[in-house]
Amino acid sequence: MVFSSTVFLFLFLPLVLGLYFIIKPAYKNTLLLIGSLVFYAWGEPKYVAIMLLSIILNYIFALLIDSNREKKSKIRLILAVSIAANLLILGYFKYAGLLVDSINKLLGTSLADPEIPLPIGISFFTFQAMSYVIDVYRKDSPVQRNPLNLALYISFFPQLIAGPIVRYQTIAEQLVKRKETLNNFGEGTKRFIIGLSKKVFIANNCGFVADQIFAQQPADMSTGLAWIGIIAYSLQIYFDFSGYSDMAIGLARMFGFTFLENFNYPYISKSITEFWRRWHISLSSWFRDYLYIPLGGNRHGVWKTYRNLLIVWCATGFWHGASWTFLAWGFYYAVIIMLERAFLGRWIAKIPSVLQHIYSLVLVMVGWVFFRSETFTYAFSYLKTMFGLSGAGLWDAGAAYYLSEYGVVLVLAMIGSTPLVLKALQKLSEGDSMPRQAAIALFYSFILLLSIVTLVTSTFNPFIYFRF
């Protein structure tokens, strides 16, 4: 089930919300847990067992760590086993096919592809479960003795299948004590509507353009068409994922939970280092706190710092998918961030601000080519066309068509990727006069209605991050 579906909007969400606000507080977590399991099981019920296995294992691991505090070596062993178990489950479902394919290519064997389907959201709920056990080990979070509360933390439907990755310590207290207010519900509803509109109006339209262009061979494109394709994809992935995060944060707030922000206008960055402080914040901070710092961070000299950065960014790339192009994407960012740390960052800081933005955007879009491409051959061919090295022309009828048909959407998306729209909405929301508040309510109602009408009449509604 996806947020931008009629089943979710007209059946699941109204039913869960209605029951949530009429039942006794003691049963609210149980209702949310049952609702979350139904939400996950809607499309593929058999994979609920995988998530339940993850919940049970990590519940036991955390209890074992907490009950053996005095035995340092034992709890270190328990932690190591818990991490290995989580990674084994994730690796089996996500990387077994890539491993077999790589062995066949390397050794010339003909091992059969296991063709293991990827459970939706397994990377997200596995990382949440791992962070819980690690935080209990570090004494950053109390152990959760109520298995239903831990199950709700891991399976809570707003963030279950595409994040943000929520730390247990962020909502540990909210699991047992939270306050639902009319103001929270209203703010959550507005946030959800904004996220839904970002997904429906911008991400889907940009995604249609990107899919049409990336379905072509780079040698058949003009340079202009290649740039339109990667700009459309860059906007699609931002509005797709940030829109989903907005909806997740808004939904959580309706139920009294507060999630941390996951995006902070990454396309206004002036460096790649800044970009990754603004993009998918929950993932970046997860790798920082649970991999980079435990490896030593920047505390043991320059070369070990670079080694740690390389490990973290290769792991980040691999986390996104079982493909060597994802690993290359992570390696690409590792190299740039190491160069910025060594000297490039100081050089970039001295050039005009507009050139800093161009530098950041161009490098990010080059990275998205690897992220979007299924093979290295396609990625390098596409980059050659982008930079006029393939012998193709600068402009063609295809580029003119997409620019004339979707140029307005692309420009609006570019504006929407900056804080300008948010500032305008905040300005309009200032003041408590009844006419102003009525106008705001009408605006959000209109956006919601238009989003629903668009969803009902459209058949193109992908979510990029579901496959991660």
C-alpha positions as CSV (number, residue, x, y, z in Angstrom):
1,M,0.0,0.0,0.0
2,V,1.3,3.5,-0.8
3,F,0.2,6.8,0.6
4,S,-0.8,8.1,-2.8
5,S,-3.4,5.4,-3.4
6,T,-7.1,5.6,-3.2
7,V,-7.2,2.6,-0.8
8,F,-4.9,4.4,1.6
9,L,-6.7,7.8,1.3
10,F,-10.3,6.6,1.4
11,L,-10.2,3.4,3.4
12,F,-7.1,2.7,5.5
13,L,-6.3,6.1,6.8
14,P,-9.9,7.2,7.7
15,L,-10.5,3.9,9.4
16,V,-7.3,3.9,11.5
17,L,-7.7,7.6,12.4
18,G,-11.3,7.1,13.4
19,L,-10.6,4.1,15.6
20,Y,-7.5,5.8,17.1
21,F,-9.4,8.8,18.4
22,I,-12.3,6.9,19.9
23,I,-10.6,4.0,21.7
24,K,-9.0,4.1,25.1
25,P,-5.4,5.3,25.3
26,A,-4.3,1.9,26.6
27,Y,-5.2,0.3,23.3
28,K,-3.8,2.9,20.9
29,N,-0.4,1.4,20.4
30,T,-2.0,-2.0,19.7
31,L,-4.3,-0.4,17.1
32,L,-1.3,1.3,15.4
33,L,0.6,-2.0,15.4
34,I,-2.2,-4.0,13.9
35,G,-2.8,-1.2,11.4
36,S,0.9,-1.1,10.5
37,L,1.0,-4.9,9.9
38,V,-2.1,-4.7,7.7
39,F,-0.5,-1.7,5.8
40,Y,2.7,-3.8,5.1
41,A,0.8,-7.0,4.4
42,W,-1.5,-5.3,1.9
43,G,0.7,-5.9,-1.1
44,E,2.8,-8.9,0.0
45,P,1.6,-10.6,3.2
46,K,4.2,-13.3,3.3
47,Y,7.0,-10.8,4.0
48,V,5.4,-9.7,7.2
49,A,7.1,-12.8,8.6
50,I,10.5,-11.3,7.8
51,M,9.7,-8.1,9.6
52,L,8.3,-10.0,12.6
53,L,11.5,-12.2,12.7
54,S,13.5,-9.0,12.8
55,I,11.4,-7.6,15.6
56,I,11.7,-10.8,17.7
57,L,15.4,-11.2,17.2
58,N,16.3,-7.6,18.1
59,Y,13.9,-7.6,21.0
60,I,15.8,-10.7,22.4
61,F,19.3,-9.3,21.6
62,A,18.5,-6.0,23.4
63,L,17.2,-7.9,26.5
64,L,20.3,-10.1,26.6
65,I,22.6,-7.1,26.4
66,D,20.7,-5.3,29.2
67,S,20.7,-8.3,31.4
68,N,24.5,-8.9,31.0
69,R,25.8,-5.4,31.7
70,E,28.5,-6.6,34.0
71,K,30.0,-9.0,31.4
72,K,31.6,-6.7,28.9
73,S,33.0,-9.4,26.6
74,K,29.6,-11.2,26.5
75,I,27.6,-8.1,25.6
76,R,30.1,-7.3,22.9
77,L,29.6,-10.8,21.5
78,I,25.8,-10.4,21.7
79,L,26.1,-7.1,19.8
80,A,28.3,-8.6,17.1
81,V,25.9,-11.5,16.7
82,S,22.9,-9.1,16.5
83,I,24.6,-7.0,13.8
84,A,25.6,-10.1,11.9
85,A,22.1,-11.5,12.0
86,N,20.5,-8.3,10.8
87,L,23.0,-8.0,8.0
88,L,22.6,-11.6,7.0
89,I,18.8,-11.2,6.6
90,L,19.3,-8.0,4.6
91,G,22.1,-9.5,2.6
92,Y,20.2,-12.7,1.7
93,F,17.2,-10.9,0.4
94,K,18.9,-7.9,-1.2
95,Y,22.3,-9.1,-2.4
96,A,22.1,-12.9,-3.0
97,G,21.3,-12.4,-6.7
98,L,24.2,-9.9,-7.2
99,L,26.6,-12.3,-5.5
100,V,25.6,-15.2,-7.7
101,D,25.8,-13.1,-10.8
102,S,29.2,-11.8,-9.8
103,I,30.6,-15.3,-9.1
104,N,29.3,-16.5,-12.5
105,K,31.0,-13.6,-14.3
106,L,34.3,-13.9,-12.3
107,L,34.7,-17.7,-12.4
108,G,32.8,-18.5,-15.5
109,T,30.3,-20.7,-13.6
110,S,26.6,-21.1,-14.3
111,L,25.1,-20.9,-10.9
112,A,21.3,-20.4,-11.0
113,D,20.0,-17.0,-10.1
114,P,18.1,-17.5,-6.8
115,E,15.6,-14.9,-7.9
116,I,14.7,-13.8,-4.4
117,P,12.1,-11.1,-4.3
118,L,13.1,-8.0,-2.3
119,P,10.7,-7.3,0.6
120,I,9.6,-3.6,0.5
121,G,11.4,-1.4,3.0
122,I,13.7,-4.1,4.4
123,S,16.7,-1.7,4.3
124,F,14.8,0.9,6.4
125,F,13.3,-1.4,9.1
126,T,16.6,-3.4,9.4
127,F,18.6,-0.2,10.0
128,Q,16.0,0.9,12.6
129,A,16.2,-2.4,14.4
130,M,20.0,-2.3,14.4
131,S,20.2,1.2,15.8
132,Y,17.9,0.2,18.6
133,V,20.1,-2.7,19.8
134,I,23.3,-0.5,19.3
135,D,21.7,2.3,21.4
136,V,20.8,-0.1,24.2
137,Y,24.4,-1.4,24.1
138,R,25.7,2.2,24.3
139,K,23.2,3.1,27.0
140,D,21.9,5.8,24.8
141,S,18.4,4.3,25.0
142,P,16.5,2.3,27.6
143,V,15.7,-1.3,26.8
144,Q,12.1,-1.8,25.7
145,R,10.6,-4.7,27.7
146,N,7.2,-4.4,26.1
147,P,7.5,-6.3,22.8
148,L,4.4,-4.6,21.3
149,N,6.0,-1.2,21.8
150,L,9.2,-2.3,20.1
151,A,7.1,-3.9,17.3
152,L,5.3,-0.6,16.8
153,Y,8.6,1.3,16.7
154,I,10.0,-0.9,13.9
155,S,6.7,-1.4,12.0
156,F,5.0,2.0,12.4
157,F,3.4,2.5,9.0
158,P,4.3,6.2,8.2
159,Q,8.0,5.4,8.0
160,L,8.0,1.7,7.5
161,I,8.7,1.3,3.8
162,A,10.6,4.4,2.7
163,G,11.8,6.1,5.9
164,P,12.8,8.4,7.3
165,I,15.0,6.1,9.4
166,V,13.7,7.0,12.9
167,R,16.1,6.4,15.9
168,Y,14.5,4.6,18.9
169,Q,15.8,7.3,21.2
170,T,13.9,9.9,19.2
171,I,10.5,8.3,20.0
172,A,11.1,6.1,23.0
173,E,9.2,8.4,25.3
174,Q,6.5,9.0,22.7
175,L,5.8,5.3,22.5
176,V,4.5,5.4,26.1
177,K,3.5,9.0,26.5
178,R,2.4,11.4,23.9
179,K,-0.3,14.0,23.5
180,E,-2.6,14.3,20.5
181,T,-3.8,17.9,20.0
182,L,-6.0,19.6,17.4
183,N,-3.0,21.8,16.5
184,N,-0.7,18.8,15.9
185,F,-3.4,17.1,13.8
186,G,-3.9,20.2,11.7
187,E,-0.2,20.7,11.2
188,G,0.2,17.1,10.4
189,T,-2.6,17.2,7.8
190,K,-1.1,20.2,6.1
191,R,2.3,18.5,6.0
192,F,0.7,15.4,4.5
193,I,-1.1,17.4,1.8
194,I,2.1,19.2,0.8
195,G,3.9,15.9,0.5
196,L,1.1,14.4,-1.5
197,S,1.0,17.3,-3.9
198,K,4.8,17.2,-4.3
199,K,4.5,13.6,-5.3
200,V,1.5,13.8,-7.5
201,F,2.1,17.1,-9.4
202,I,5.8,17.3,-9.6
203,A,7.5,13.9,-9.0
204,N,5.2,12.0,-11.2
205,N,5.4,14.5,-14.1
206,C,9.2,14.8,-13.9
207,G,9.4,11.0,-13.6
208,F,7.4,10.5,-16.8
209,V,9.8,12.7,-18.6
210,A,12.9,11.0,-17.1
211,D,11.6,7.5,-17.9
212,Q,10.8,8.5,-21.5
213,I,14.3,9.9,-22.1
214,F,16.2,7.2,-20.2
215,A,14.4,4.6,-22.2
216,Q,16.3,5.9,-25.3
217,Q,19.9,5.1,-26.2
218,P,22.3,7.9,-25.4
219,A,23.7,7.8,-28.9
220,D,20.3,8.7,-30.2
221,M,19.9,11.8,-28.0
222,S,21.0,15.3,-28.4
223,T,23.0,17.0,-25.7
224,G,20.0,19.1,-24.8
225,L,17.7,16.1,-24.5
226,A,20.2,14.3,-22.2
227,W,20.3,17.4,-19.9
228,I,16.5,17.6,-19.8
229,G,16.4,13.9,-18.9
230,I,18.8,14.2,-16.0
231,I,17.3,17.4,-14.7
232,A,13.9,15.8,-14.8
233,Y,15.2,12.7,-12.9
234,S,17.0,14.9,-10.3
235,L,13.8,16.7,-9.6
236,Q,11.8,13.5,-9.6
237,I,13.9,11.8,-7.0
238,Y,13.9,14.8,-4.8
239,F,10.2,15.5,-4.9
240,D,9.4,11.7,-4.8
241,F,11.5,11.1,-1.6
242,S,11.0,14.4,0.1
243,G,7.3,14.2,-0.6
244,Y,7.1,10.8,0.9
245,S,9.1,12.1,4.0
246,D,6.7,15.0,4.3
247,M,3.7,12.6,4.2
248,A,5.4,10.3,6.8
249,I,6.2,13.2,9.1
250,G,2.7,14.6,8.7
251,L,1.0,11.2,9.4
252,A,3.1,10.6,12.5
253,R,2.2,14.1,13.8
254,M,-1.5,13.3,13.4
255,F,-1.0,10.4,15.8
256,G,1.0,12.5,18.3
257,F,4.5,11.5,17.2
258,T,7.3,13.9,16.2
259,F,9.8,12.7,13.6
260,L,13.0,14.6,12.7
261,E,13.3,16.3,9.3
262,N,14.8,14.3,6.5
263,F,15.4,16.9,3.8
264,N,16.6,20.5,4.0
265,Y,16.6,21.9,0.5
266,P,19.6,20.0,-0.7
267,Y,19.7,21.6,-4.2
268,I,20.6,25.0,-2.7
269,S,23.9,23.5,-1.5
270,K,27.2,25.1,-2.3
271,S,29.3,22.0,-2.0
272,I,28.8,18.2,-2.0
273,T,29.6,18.0,1.7
274,E,26.8,20.5,2.3
275,F,24.5,18.5,0.0
276,W,24.8,15.4,2.1
277,R,24.1,17.4,5.2
278,R,20.8,18.3,3.6
279,W,19.8,15.2,1.6
280,H,18.3,12.1,3.3
281,I,19.5,13.3,6.7
282,S,18.4,10.3,8.6
283,L,20.5,8.0,6.5
284,S,23.6,10.2,6.5
285,S,23.4,10.6,10.2
286,W,22.9,6.9,10.7
287,F,26.1,6.0,8.8
288,R,27.9,8.8,10.6
289,D,26.9,7.6,14.1
290,Y,26.9,3.8,13.6
291,L,29.8,3.3,11.1
292,Y,32.0,6.4,10.6
293,I,32.5,7.3,14.2
294,P,32.9,3.6,15.4
295,L,35.6,3.2,12.7
296,G,37.4,6.1,14.3
297,G,35.9,9.1,12.4
298,N,38.6,11.8,12.0
299,R,40.3,11.0,15.3
300,H,43.3,9.0,14.0
301,G,45.0,11.0,11.3
302,V,44.3,12.0,7.8
303,W,44.7,8.7,6.0
304,K,42.5,6.8,8.4
305,T,39.9,9.5,8.1
306,Y,39.9,9.1,4.3
307,R,39.8,5.3,4.7
308,N,36.7,5.7,6.9
309,L,35.0,8.1,4.5
310,L,35.6,5.6,1.7
311,I,34.2,2.7,3.6
312,V,31.1,4.7,4.7
313,W,30.3,6.0,1.2
314,C,30.8,2.7,-0.5
315,A,28.4,1.2,2.2
316,T,26.0,4.1,1.5
317,G,26.0,3.3,-2.2
318,F,25.6,-0.4,-1.6
319,W,22.7,0.2,0.8
320,H,20.7,1.7,-2.0
321,G,20.7,-1.4,-4.1
322,A,22.3,-4.6,-5.4
323,S,24.1,-3.2,-8.3
324,W,27.7,-2.2,-9.0
325,T,26.5,1.1,-10.3
326,F,25.2,2.0,-6.8
327,L,28.6,1.1,-5.4
328,A,30.2,3.3,-8.0
329,W,27.8,6.1,-7.0
330,G,28.9,5.8,-3.4
331,F,32.6,5.7,-4.4
332,Y,32.1,8.8,-6.6
333,Y,30.8,10.8,-3.6
334,A,33.6,9.4,-1.4
335,V,36.2,10.8,-3.8
336,I,34.6,14.2,-4.0
337,I,34.1,14.6,-0.3
338,M,37.7,13.5,0.4
339,L,38.9,16.1,-2.2
340,E,36.7,18.8,-0.6
341,R,38.1,17.9,2.8
342,A,41.7,18.0,1.5
343,F,41.7,21.2,-0.5
344,L,38.8,21.5,-2.9
345,G,36.4,22.9,-0.3
346,R,38.6,25.8,0.4
347,W,39.0,26.6,-3.3
348,I,35.2,26.4,-3.9
349,A,34.5,28.7,-0.9
350,K,36.5,31.5,-2.7
351,I,34.6,31.5,-5.9
352,P,31.3,33.5,-6.4
353,S,28.2,31.9,-4.7
354,V,26.4,31.3,-8.0
355,L,29.4,29.2,-9.3
356,Q,29.4,27.2,-6.0
357,H,25.8,26.3,-6.6
358,I,26.5,25.3,-10.3
359,Y,29.5,23.2,-9.1
360,S,27.3,21.4,-6.6
361,L,24.3,20.8,-9.0
362,V,26.5,19.6,-11.9
363,L,28.3,17.0,-9.7
364,V,25.0,15.9,-8.1
365,M,23.4,15.4,-11.5
366,V,26.5,13.4,-12.8
367,G,26.0,11.2,-9.7
368,W,22.3,10.7,-10.5
369,V,23.3,9.4,-13.9
370,F,25.0,6.4,-12.2
371,F,22.2,6.1,-9.8
372,R,19.6,5.9,-12.6
373,S,21.5,3.8,-15.0
374,E,21.3,0.0,-14.9
375,T,24.8,-0.5,-16.4
376,F,28.1,1.3,-16.5
377,T,28.0,1.2,-20.3
378,Y,24.7,3.2,-20.3
379,A,25.9,5.6,-17.6
380,F,29.2,6.5,-19.4
381,S,27.4,6.8,-22.8
382,Y,24.8,9.1,-21.2
383,L,27.5,11.3,-19.7
384,K,29.4,11.5,-23.0
385,T,26.2,12.8,-24.6
386,M,25.5,15.2,-21.7
387,F,28.9,16.8,-22.2
388,G,28.9,16.8,-26.0
389,L,31.5,14.0,-26.5
390,S,29.3,11.5,-28.3
391,G,29.2,13.4,-31.6
392,A,25.4,14.1,-31.2
393,G,23.9,17.5,-31.9
394,L,23.2,20.1,-29.3
395,W,19.5,20.1,-29.9
396,D,16.8,18.1,-31.6
397,A,13.1,17.8,-32.0
398,G,12.8,15.5,-28.9
399,A,14.4,18.2,-26.7
400,A,12.1,20.8,-28.1
401,Y,9.1,18.6,-27.5
402,Y,9.8,17.9,-23.9
403,L,10.8,21.5,-23.2
404,S,7.6,22.8,-24.7
405,E,5.3,20.2,-23.1
406,Y,7.0,19.9,-19.6
407,G,9.1,23.1,-19.4
408,V,6.7,24.8,-17.1
409,V,6.6,21.8,-14.7
410,L,10.4,21.6,-14.6
411,V,10.7,25.3,-13.9
412,L,8.1,25.2,-11.1
413,A,9.9,22.1,-9.7
414,M,13.1,24.0,-9.7
415,I,11.5,26.9,-7.7
416,G,9.8,24.4,-5.4
417,S,13.2,22.8,-4.6
418,T,14.2,26.1,-2.9
419,P,12.8,27.6,0.3
420,L,10.8,30.3,-1.6
421,V,7.5,28.4,-1.6
422,L,7.7,27.6,2.1
423,K,8.5,31.2,2.9
424,A,5.5,32.3,0.9
425,L,3.2,29.8,2.7
426,Q,4.6,31.0,6.1
427,K,4.0,34.6,5.1
428,L,0.4,33.8,4.1
429,S,-0.2,31.9,7.3
430,E,0.8,34.8,9.6
431,G,-2.1,36.3,11.6
432,D,-5.1,34.7,13.3
433,S,-7.9,36.5,11.5
434,M,-10.8,34.3,10.5
435,P,-10.7,35.2,6.8
436,R,-7.0,34.4,6.6
437,Q,-7.4,31.1,8.3
438,A,-10.4,30.2,6.2
439,A,-8.5,31.1,3.0
440,I,-5.6,28.8,4.2
441,A,-8.0,26.0,4.9
442,L,-9.6,26.4,1.5
443,F,-6.1,26.4,-0.2
444,Y,-5.1,23.1,1.4
445,S,-8.5,21.6,0.7
446,F,-8.3,22.6,-2.9
447,I,-4.7,21.1,-3.2
448,L,-5.9,17.9,-1.6
449,L,-8.9,17.6,-3.9
450,L,-6.8,18.3,-7.0
451,S,-4.3,15.7,-5.9
452,I,-7.0,13.1,-5.4
453,V,-8.6,13.8,-8.8
454,T,-5.1,13.6,-10.4
455,L,-4.4,10.2,-8.7
456,V,-7.8,8.8,-9.7
457,T,-7.3,9.8,-13.4
458,S,-3.6,8.8,-13.7
459,T,-2.0,5.4,-14.0
460,F,1.7,6.6,-13.5
461,N,2.4,6.7,-9.8
462,P,5.8,5.1,-8.9
463,F,7.8,5.5,-5.7
464,I,11.5,5.4,-6.4
465,Y,12.7,4.5,-2.9
466,F,10.4,1.5,-2.5
467,R,13.0,-0.7,-4.1
468,F,15.6,0.2,-1.5
